[in-house]
Amino acid sequence: MAVIGHSDPVQTEQSTSFGSVTINPMRWSMIVFLGFFTACAPDEPNAVDSQGWRKIQEFGPAVQVPRDGALRLEYGVTGGAAVFDADGDGDLDILLTGTSPKSPTRLWRQTTNLEFVDASEGSGFDATFFGIGATAGDVDGDGDVDVLMTGRLGCQLYRNNGVGIFEQSTDFLAPKCSSSATFVDYDLDGDLDLFVCRYADISLNPDKECRDPAGRLELCGPTAHPALHDLLLNNDGNGTFTDVSVNHGLDRVAAAGLGVVVDDFTGDDLLDLYVANDGYENHLWVMGEDGLFTEQAAQRGLALNLMGETEAGMGVVSLDVDGDMAPDLYCTHLAAESNTLYIGKNNAFLDSTAPLGLGVASMPRTGFGVVARDFNRDGREDLLVGNGRVTRGSSVVLPSLDDPWNGMAEPNDLYLRSGRGFELAPKDPVLSEVGLTRAVVAGDFDRQGQLEVLIVNVETPSILVTPPKTQARELFVEAVDQAGHPVLHALILCQSGDKIQRRRQGISDGYASAQPPEVHFGLGASQLPAELTVRWPDGSQDAFQVEPHITRFQAQKGSGR
């Protein structure tokens, strides 16, 4: 049982191959050289209990793509989720996006600790909607968490009546194929605005077919359809939205957006947005003192990889790898590209993937969802990546699935932080079970002060798992306002002894998903009080002290020192 605390006492011809994917030889040589040069004698990651990861629950039936004889672009990117308190009872519930009446959106309500029941019937979600991703937040300020779902033909906004019944907003408009989204109060007026990643304009040719060199149908890539610009929607104060994309110049740059994360990437204490694009240059929308965003990815080193190439950006997470109290970025990519780690220095970024041991290990697989959490609680964030191909594999992996999905399944990867970088953790029978993983969401689902992870699969059941046991200490922190509602994108620093850690309370980290608004710290063997500093988006800050026996703490604005 956790002890809860509160701030208020209350591809080329000559190449290296992995299966059916090929790797640019120059990039391969660079990654191998840098990886060997910097990590030939890596430190061992901290040991954890040999019990391994444990599966808590499966969520079936599995999300399935329509069996219509087609392989449409959107079939490869569906598989989103939102984890939030749908019914106001204090614990976290799960929403999994659906694709059709035969495989509809499902709401799983937590009834007792870490036991979920299917509460989809009567929940109000459109069973015919082809969903891709989801996000969650209180758009109308009534204290209930509302839901936005992205999808094949646009987005749907649902308002919560307070007990987990949702009503679709008929006047909401965010058209065309969209993937990830996030709520963010970019103008600091106290309500939640909305940023939507749009993927490709499939409306012009929804039945387009793409084929591989053997003439077989395959999933279309993003360049098979016209690119789209992303959307910025301003909350009018009552949960209705006005499209202000043109005001901020979003209409001038079109791409295929799949992942978005919010943080201060320029060191000016203003919130910026980073977008991982699939096959296009990535975008960094920097907030200026005039209240307008400008796109600055290229000038800050975030548009391309070290070789000056675009990559197939999927998921993205902000984390502090080097402990300088500034954000770094990790993006998941298509097989043969490697996932990419950008380290930030002086408000610019450098692709540091290979020197930190993250290059070669990720090249055989296609990464989608990603979360940064301290899974072994040693005070350093680790990376959990959900994998699943979008092209046929060289062999059948899951015979129970139809072609081509039976050859696309892959194991997920856990990269543990070590002294010299990251190391790929040994395979675990639960975590490494092969599947077509898309979203990955991590949090304290039952609010008992322990970490759980939702792995969202397509064509096989999604699962809720928990990391290996360890005696090391962990702390969850929620930054909330005076009414107890989460303050999105508050910055939280945690010091225990001489070690300081940085976390941003975001919700969009990863892919096509809503993370619960909380942060997680591993504190190792420290039995010293945790000294928290919360920097609120409006520029104010509070300080709190958390005693060692507390594993979950609510930091309320205005009630700290």
C-alpha positions in Angstrom: 0.0 0.0 0.0 1.4 3.4 -1.0 1.7 6.3 1.4 0.1 9.3 -0.3 1.2 12.9 0.3 -0.3 16.2 -0.5 1.1 19.8 -0.5 -1.9 20.9 1.4 -2.3 19.1 4.6 -5.6 18.2 3.7 17.4 2.5 -48.7 20.7 1.9 -51.5 22.0 -0.9 -53.8 25.0 -1.7 -51.7 23.8 -1.9 -48.1 23.5 -3.8 -44.9 20.3 -5.7 -44.4 18.0 -6.6 -41.5 15.4 -8.9 -42.8 13.7 -7.1 -45.7 14.9 -3.6 -44.8 18.1 -2.1 -46.0 20.4 0.5 -44.4 22.3 3.3 -46.0 26.0 2.1 -45.8 27.4 5.5 -44.8 24.9 5.8 -41.9 25.6 2.2 -40.9 29.3 2.8 -40.8 29.0 6.0 -38.8 26.7 4.4 -36.2 28.9 1.4 -35.8 32.1 3.5 -35.5 30.7 6.0 -33.0 29.0 3.2 -31.0 32.2 1.2 -30.7 34.4 4.3 -30.0 32.2 5.5 -27.1 30.8 2.3 -25.7 33.1 -0.6 -26.1 33.1 -1.1 -22.4 29.7 0.0 -21.1 28.7 0.1 -17.5 26.3 -2.6 -16.4 22.8 -1.3 -15.8 21.5 -1.5 -12.2 20.3 -4.9 -11.3 16.6 -5.6 -10.6 14.7 -8.5 -9.2 15.0 -11.6 -11.4 11.2 -12.0 -11.3 10.9 -9.9 -14.4 8.0 -8.0 -15.9 4.5 -9.2 -14.9 1.3 -9.1 -17.0 -1.6 -7.7 -15.1 -4.4 -7.9 -17.6 -5.1 -8.4 -21.3 -7.7 -6.3 -23.1 -9.6 -8.2 -25.7 -10.9 -8.5 -28.3 -8.0 -7.0 -30.0 -8.2 -3.8 -32.1 -8.4 -5.0 -35.7 -8.1 -3.3 -39.1 -11.1 -3.8 -41.5 -11.0 -6.9 -43.6 -11.9 -5.2 -46.8 -9.1 -6.5 -49.1 -7.3 -3.2 -48.9 -4.1 -1.9 -47.1 -4.9 1.7 -46.6 -2.4 4.2 -45.2 -4.3 4.6 -42.0 -4.3 0.9 -41.2 -0.6 1.1 -40.4 -0.8 3.9 -37.9 -4.0 3.1 -35.8 -3.6 1.9 -32.3 -4.0 4.9 -29.9 -5.0 5.2 -26.3 -5.8 7.7 -23.6 -5.3 6.9 -19.9 -7.3 9.2 -17.6 -9.9 9.2 -14.8 -13.0 8.9 -16.9 -15.5 8.5 -14.1 -14.0 10.8 -11.4 -13.4 8.0 -8.9 -9.7 8.8 -8.5 -8.1 6.0 -10.4 -7.1 5.7 -14.1 -9.3 4.2 -16.8 -8.3 3.2 -20.4 -9.7 4.2 -23.8 -8.5 2.3 -26.8 -9.2 3.7 -30.2 -11.3 1.5 -32.6 -11.5 1.2 -36.4 -15.1 0.1 -37.2 -18.3 -1.3 -35.7 -16.7 -4.7 -35.7 -13.8 -3.3 -33.7 -15.0 -0.1 -32.0 -13.5 2.3 -29.5 -13.5 0.7 -26.1 -13.6 2.2 -22.7 -12.1 0.1 -19.9 -13.1 1.3 -16.4 -11.0 0.4 -13.4 -13.3 -1.0 -10.7 -10.9 -2.3 -8.1 -7.1 -2.0 -8.0 -5.8 -2.8 -11.4 -8.9 -4.7 -12.5 -10.7 -3.3 -15.5 -14.1 -4.0 -17.0 -15.3 -3.2 -20.5 -17.6 -0.1 -20.1 -17.9 0.7 -23.8 -21.6 0.1 -24.1 -23.5 3.3 -23.4 -20.3 5.3 -23.0 -21.2 7.6 -26.0 -18.3 7.0 -28.4 -19.0 6.6 -32.1 -18.6 2.9 -33.0 -18.2 3.7 -36.7 -15.3 6.1 -36.2 -11.9 5.0 -37.5 -9.6 6.2 -34.8 -5.9 6.6 -34.8 -5.0 8.4 -31.6 -6.4 10.2 -28.5 -5.7 12.8 -26.0 -7.6 13.9 -22.8 -8.1 17.1 -20.8 -10.7 19.3 -19.3 -11.7 21.6 -22.2 -14.6 23.3 -20.6 -13.3 23.8 -17.0 -16.0 21.8 -15.3 -13.5 19.4 -13.6 -14.2 16.4 -15.7 -11.7 15.0 -18.2 -12.9 15.2 -21.8 -11.5 13.3 -24.8 -10.4 14.1 -28.3 -9.9 11.3 -30.8 -7.9 11.7 -34.0 -8.8 9.6 -37.0 -8.9 8.8 -40.6 -11.2 11.6 -41.7 -10.5 14.1 -38.8 -11.1 14.4 -35.1 -14.0 14.0 -32.7 -14.3 15.8 -29.4 -16.3 14.3 -26.6 -17.4 16.0 -23.4 -17.6 14.1 -20.1 -20.7 14.3 -18.0 -18.7 13.5 -14.9 -19.5 9.8 -14.5 -17.8 8.5 -17.6 -20.6 9.1 -20.2 -19.4 11.1 -23.2 -21.3 13.3 -25.6 -19.8 14.2 -29.0 -19.4 17.9 -29.6 -21.3 18.6 -32.9 -19.7 22.0 -33.5 -16.1 20.9 -33.3 -14.1 20.8 -36.6 -10.6 19.5 -37.2 -10.8 17.8 -40.6 -8.7 15.3 -42.5 -6.5 12.4 -41.4 -4.8 13.2 -38.0 -2.6 11.2 -35.7 -1.3 12.6 -32.3 -2.7 15.6 -30.5 -2.2 17.4 -27.3 -3.9 19.9 -25.1 -1.7 22.9 -24.1 -2.5 26.3 -22.7 -0.1 28.0 -25.1 -1.6 31.5 -24.5 -1.6 31.1 -20.7 -5.3 32.3 -20.4 -6.2 29.4 -18.1 -8.0 27.1 -20.6 -6.7 24.2 -22.7 -6.0 24.9 -26.3 -5.3 22.1 -28.8 -2.5 21.1 -31.2 -3.3 18.4 -33.8 -0.8 16.5 -35.9 -2.2 15.8 -39.3 -0.8 13.0 -41.4 -1.9 12.9 -45.1 -4.8 14.0 -47.2 -6.3 10.6 -48.0 -9.6 12.2 -48.9 -8.5 12.9 -52.4 -7.9 9.2 -53.1 -9.0 7.1 -50.2 -8.9 3.8 -52.1 -5.3 4.2 -53.4 -3.3 1.0 -53.7 0.4 0.7 -53.1 2.4 -2.4 -53.9 5.9 -3.8 -53.0 8.5 -4.8 -55.6 6.9 -8.3 -55.8 3.6 -6.8 -56.8 1.9 -7.5 -53.5 -0.4 -5.0 -51.8 1.4 -3.1 -49.0 0.6 -0.2 -46.7 1.0 3.1 -48.4 3.6 5.5 -47.0 2.8 9.2 -46.2 4.2 10.5 -49.5 1.5 8.5 -51.4 -0.9 11.3 -50.5 -0.6 15.1 -50.3 1.0 16.4 -47.1 -1.0 18.5 -44.6 -0.2 21.3 -42.2 -0.9 20.8 -38.5 -3.6 22.6 -36.6 -3.6 24.9 -33.7 -7.0 25.5 -32.2 -7.6 28.2 -29.5 -10.1 27.5 -26.7 -12.7 30.3 -26.6 -13.1 29.8 -22.9 -16.0 27.5 -22.9 -14.7 24.4 -24.6 -15.4 25.6 -28.1 -12.4 26.2 -30.4 -11.3 28.6 -33.1 -8.7 27.6 -35.7 -5.7 30.0 -35.4 -3.2 27.9 -37.4 -2.8 30.7 -40.0 -2.0 33.3 -37.4 1.0 31.2 -36.3 2.2 30.2 -39.7 1.3 26.5 -39.4 -0.3 26.7 -42.9 3.0 27.4 -44.5 4.7 24.1 -43.7 3.0 20.8 -44.7 4.3 17.4 -43.6 3.1 14.0 -42.2 3.0 14.6 -38.5 2.8 11.5 -36.2 4.2 12.6 -32.8 4.1 15.8 -30.7 5.7 16.8 -27.4 5.6 20.0 -25.3 8.5 21.5 -23.4 10.7 24.6 -23.2 13.3 23.8 -25.9 14.8 27.3 -26.1 15.4 28.1 -22.4 13.1 31.2 -22.3 10.5 29.6 -19.9 7.9 29.5 -22.7 6.3 26.3 -24.0 7.3 25.1 -27.4 6.0 22.2 -29.5 8.2 19.6 -31.3 6.6 17.5 -34.1 8.0 14.2 -35.4 7.2 14.0 -39.1 7.1 10.8 -41.2 9.5 11.2 -44.1 9.6 15.0 -43.9 11.7 17.4 -41.9 10.6 17.6 -38.3 9.1 20.8 -36.9 9.9 22.9 -33.8 7.3 25.5 -33.1 8.9 28.0 -30.8 6.7 30.4 -28.8 7.9 34.0 -29.0 7.4 36.9 -26.6 4.7 38.2 -29.0 2.6 35.2 -28.3 3.1 33.6 -31.7 4.8 30.4 -32.8 7.6 30.3 -35.4 9.1 27.2 -36.9 12.8 26.8 -35.9 13.7 23.1 -36.2 16.5 23.5 -38.8 18.3 26.3 -37.1 18.3 24.4 -33.8 19.4 21.0 -35.2 16.2 19.2 -34.9 14.9 18.9 -38.5 17.2 16.1 -39.7 19.5 13.5 -38.3 23.3 13.7 -38.1 23.7 12.7 -41.7 21.4 15.4 -42.9 18.6 13.0 -43.7 14.9 13.0 -43.0 13.6 10.0 -41.1 10.2 8.3 -40.6 9.4 10.0 -37.3 6.7 8.2 -35.3 6.8 8.8 -31.5 8.7 11.4 -29.5 9.5 12.0 -25.9 11.2 14.8 -24.0 13.7 13.8 -21.2 16.8 15.0 -19.6 19.6 12.5 -20.5 22.6 14.5 -19.4 21.3 16.0 -16.2 21.7 19.6 -17.3 18.1 20.5 -16.3 17.2 21.1 -20.0 15.2 18.9 -22.3 16.6 16.4 -24.8 14.5 14.5 -27.4 14.2 10.9 -28.4 12.3 10.0 -31.6 11.3 6.5 -32.8 11.6 5.6 -36.5 11.3 3.1 -39.3 13.5 0.0 -39.4 16.9 0.7 -40.9 16.9 4.3 -39.8 17.6 3.9 -36.0 15.7 5.8 -33.4 17.3 9.2 -32.8 18.4 10.9 -29.6 19.0 14.7 -29.8 21.0 16.2 -26.9 20.3 19.9 -26.2 23.1 22.3 -25.4 22.8 26.1 -25.4 19.3 25.9 -26.9 20.5 23.9 -29.9 20.5 20.1 -30.4 22.9 17.5 -31.8 22.1 13.9 -32.9 23.9 11.9 -30.3 22.3 8.5 -31.0 25.4 6.4 -31.7 27.7 7.8 -28.9 25.1 7.0 -26.3 24.5 3.4 -27.5 21.1 3.9 -29.2 22.0 3.4 -32.8 22.6 -0.2 -33.8 20.2 -1.8 -31.4 17.1 -0.1 -32.8 17.9 -0.5 -36.5 16.2 -3.8 -37.1 12.9 -2.6 -35.8 10.2 0.0 -36.4 9.5 2.0 -33.3 6.2 3.7 -32.6 5.2 4.4 -29.0 7.9 5.4 -26.5 7.9 6.4 -22.8 10.8 7.7 -20.6 10.5 6.5 -17.1 12.9 5.3 -14.4 12.0 1.6 -14.6 14.8 0.5 -12.2 14.5 3.6 -10.0 18.2 4.4 -10.1 17.6 8.2 -10.6 18.0 8.1 -14.4 15.3 7.8 -17.0 15.1 4.7 -19.2 13.4 4.3 -22.6 10.7 1.8 -23.4 9.9 1.5 -27.1 6.9 -0.2 -28.7 7.8 -1.8 -32.0 5.8 -3.1 -35.0 6.6 -3.1 -38.7 4.6 -1.4 -41.5 6.1 -3.7 -44.2 6.1 -7.4 -44.6 8.8 -9.3 -42.7 11.0 -11.9 -44.2 9.1 -14.7 -42.3 5.9 -15.3 -40.5 6.1 -14.4 -36.9 2.5 -14.8 -35.7 0.9 -17.6 -37.8 -2.5 -16.9 -36.2 -2.7 -13.5 -37.9 -3.7 -12.8 -41.5 -1.2 -11.8 -44.1 0.6 -9.4 -44.1 0.2 -8.7 -40.3 1.6 -12.1 -39.5 5.0 -11.0 -40.6 5.0 -7.5 -39.0 5.1 -8.4 -35.3 8.2 -7.5 -33.4 9.4 -7.5 -29.7 9.4 -4.3 -27.7 12.7 -2.8 -26.5 13.8 -1.5 -23.1 16.9 0.7 -23.0 18.3 1.1 -19.5 20.4 4.2 -18.7 24.0 3.3 -17.8 27.1 5.3 -17.0 28.1 5.7 -20.7 24.7 5.9 -22.3 22.0 3.3 -22.8 22.0 -0.4 -23.0 19.4 -2.7 -24.5 18.0 -4.8 -21.6 17.9 -8.6 -21.9 14.7 -10.0 -23.4 11.9 -10.5 -21.0 9.1 -13.1 -21.8 6.4 -10.6 -21.0 7.8 -7.3 -22.2 9.4 -8.8 -25.3 6.4 -10.8 -26.4 6.1 -10.1 -30.2 3.2 -7.9 -31.4 2.3 -4.9 -33.5 2.7 -2.3 -30.8 1.7 1.3 -31.4 0.9 3.4 -28.3 2.7 2.9 -25.0 1.4 4.6 -21.9 3.0 4.6 -18.4 1.6 5.7 -15.1 0.5 4.9 -11.6 -2.8 3.4 -12.8 -4.3 2.6 -9.3 -2.7 5.6 -7.6 -0.9 3.3 -5.2 2.6 4.6 -5.9 3.9 1.9 -8.3 4.5 2.1 -12.1 2.4 0.2 -14.7 2.7 0.3 -18.5 -0.1 -0.1 -21.1 1.2 -1.6 -24.3 -1.3 -1.0 -27.1 -1.3 -3.7 -29.8 -3.1 -4.0 -33.1 -4.4 -7.5 -34.1 -3.4 -9.0 -30.8 -4.7 -8.0 -27.3 -3.3 -4.9 -25.6 -1.8 -5.6 -22.2 -1.1 -3.9 -18.9 2.3 -4.8 -17.4 4.4 -3.8 -14.4 8.2 -3.7 -14.1 10.4 -6.0 -12.1 10.3 -5.5 -8.3 13.1 -3.5 -6.7 13.8 -2.2 -3.3 14.7 1.2 -4.7 12.5 4.1 -3.9 10.1 5.9 -6.3 8.0 9.0 -6.1 5.0 10.1 -8.2 4.1 13.8 -8.3 1.0 15.5 -9.5 1.1 19.3 -10.0 -2.4 20.6 -9.5 -4.2 24.0 -9.2 -6.1 25.2 -6.2 -9.1 23.1 -7.2 -7.0 20.0 -7.4 -7.1 19.8 -11.2 -3.8 18.9 -13.1 -1.7 21.8 -14.4 -0.5 20.6 -17.8 3.2 21.2 -18.6 4.3 22.3 -15.1 8.0 21.8 -14.7 9.0 19.7 -11.6 12.5 19.4 -10.2 13.3 16.8 -7.5 16.4 16.9 -5.3 17.4 14.1 -3.0 20.8 14.6 -1.5 23.1 16.1 -4.2 21.1 14.7 -7.2 18.6 16.8 -9.0 16.1 15.4 -11.6 13.9 17.3 -14.1 10.5 16.3 -15.4 7.8 18.1 -17.4 4.2 17.1 -16.6 3.0 16.5 -20.2 0.4 14.2 -21.7 1.4 13.7 -25.3 4.8 12.0 -24.9 5.0 8.9 -27.1 2.7 8.2 -30.0 -1.0 8.8 -30.5 -1.8 8.7 -26.8 -2.6 10.6 -23.7 -0.3 9.9 -20.7 -1.7 10.6 -17.2 -0.7 14.1 -16.0 1.9 13.1 -13.4 5.7 12.7 -13.2 7.8 9.8 -11.9 11.1 9.9 -10.1 13.4 7.1 -9.1 15.3 7.8 -5.9 17.4 4.7 -5.5 18.4 3.9 -1.9 18.1 7.5 -0.7 16.2 7.9 2.5 16.5 11.7 2.5 13.5 13.9 2.0 12.8 14.8 -1.6 12.9 18.6 -2.2 10.5 19.6 -5.0 10.4 22.8 -7.0 7.4 23.3 -9.2 7.6 26.0 -11.8 4.1 26.7 -13.1 3.5 27.8 -16.7 2.6 31.3 -15.6 6.1 31.8 -14.2 5.4 31.4 -10.5 6.9 28.6 -8.4 6.4 26.6 -5.2 8.7 24.4 -3.1 7.7 21.3 -1.2 9.4 18.7 1.0 8.3 15.1 0.7 9.3 12.6 3.4 10.9 9.3 2.4 7.9 7.1 3.3 5.6 9.0 0.8 5.4 7.4 -2.7 2.7 9.7 -4.2 2.5 13.4 -3.7 0.1 16.1 -4.9 1.8 19.5 -5.2 -0.8 22.2 -5.1 -0.2 25.6 -6.6 0.2 28.3 -4.0 0.5 26.0 -1.0 4.3 25.4 -1.1 7.1 27.4 0.5 
